[in-house]
Amino acid sequence: MNQAEEYLSQNKYAEHRNETKGYIGRLVNEGCLHLIKAKLEVIKTK
């Protein structure tokens, strides 16, 4: 893997991580997801 490809894959990883954090944060704010003692508990709203 050359230098440019390695840098691109690191960027993709960081981008994905930030999207995931944003999604989890949104669920917590909406009250669908509760953080209890560092464990995730999903509350089904259907």
C-alpha positions as CSV (number, residue, x, y, z in Angstrom):
1,M,0.0,0.0,0.0
2,N,1.5,3.3,-1.0
3,Q,1.5,6.5,1.1
4,A,-1.6,8.1,-0.5
5,E,-3.7,5.0,-0.2
6,E,-2.8,4.6,3.5
7,Y,-3.7,8.3,4.2
8,L,-7.0,7.9,2.3
9,S,-8.0,4.8,4.4
10,Q,-7.2,6.7,7.6
11,N,-9.4,9.5,6.5
12,K,-12.2,7.1,5.6
13,Y,-11.9,5.5,9.1
14,A,-12.0,8.9,10.8
15,E,-15.0,9.9,8.7
16,H,-16.9,6.7,9.6
17,R,-16.0,7.0,13.3
18,N,-17.3,10.6,13.4
19,E,-20.6,9.6,11.6
20,T,-21.1,6.8,14.1
21,K,-20.5,9.1,17.0
22,G,-23.0,11.6,15.6
23,Y,-25.6,8.9,15.1
24,I,-25.2,7.5,18.6
25,G,-25.3,11.1,20.0
26,R,-28.6,11.8,18.1
27,L,-30.2,8.6,19.4
28,V,-29.2,9.5,23.0
29,N,-30.7,13.0,22.5
30,E,-33.9,11.6,21.2
31,G,-34.2,9.3,24.2
32,C,-34.0,6.1,22.2
33,L,-30.6,5.1,23.6
34,H,-29.6,5.2,27.2
35,L,-26.0,5.0,28.5
36,I,-26.0,2.9,31.7
37,K,-22.7,2.2,33.4
38,A,-20.8,2.3,30.1
39,K,-23.3,-0.2,28.5
40,L,-25.7,0.6,25.8
41,E,-29.4,-0.2,26.1
42,V,-31.7,0.3,23.2
43,I,-35.3,1.2,23.9
44,K,-37.6,0.2,21.1
45,T,-40.1,2.9,20.3
46,K,-42.3,1.0,17.9
